Amino acid sequence: MIDRRHLLQLAAGALAGFAPHLAQATTMSRITAYAFTFKGLDGNEILLSSYAGHPMLVVNTASFCGYTPQYSGLQTLWTRYHSKGLVVLGVPSNDFGEQEPGGVREIQKTAQGDYHVTFPLTEKVAVKGKDAHPFYRWAAQERPLEAPRWNFHKYLIGRDGHLKAGFTSAVEPNDPRVIAAIENDRDHLVAESADLLFHLLVLLKSRGVKLEEVEATLAQRTTTSGLEEKAARKRD
């Protein structure tokens, strides 16, 4: 009799291990966000490829803007969805109204001191024009009509590294449209996971594991996961 705990560990490990590679494999023929790197506000590199398989909300920020209080909403979004895979990335920029004139200390004082932000922040960069960071030049080419026009513009990058949506500065982080886009991307991953599970079943069967036991175990786990997700949504 196969040990159910061991089987579940195999399934979870397979999904966790394959999802980033699947995301990369499906985008090799086209440039994605994974091709770009930012320098962090702390001086360390932020490789977007390290977030393969995770949705990313990339926001150009500023400390002296009427939209600066959106830092609070972004932090709430990060707190709510980080455990579910979401990455929020703040990109300080002085491009609009010169509203990010300071250096690292001043940016940290506003974002981390005043708004208690814990999601990653990049160094200050340009997000428009010929000097724009390569990520923003790529994004503008991908969606020319959705390029940033002011501070706190939001790009949603899907789990496959492609640009899924752009939201103007006036759209709050907790806007239903932003939440729906994040949730829809998660649903897409569920569909991919189902395909991976099918291939895992085939693999386990080829190794002599009785298919009936595998299916029964996965069915039980699916039911349990559904109940856990409903409970989690109620808490949210």
Summary of the structure (lengths in Angstrom):
residues: 236
radius of gyration: 20.3
end to end distance: 38.9
largest distance: 67.5
contacts: 710
relative contact order: 0.16
helix: 52%
strand: 13%
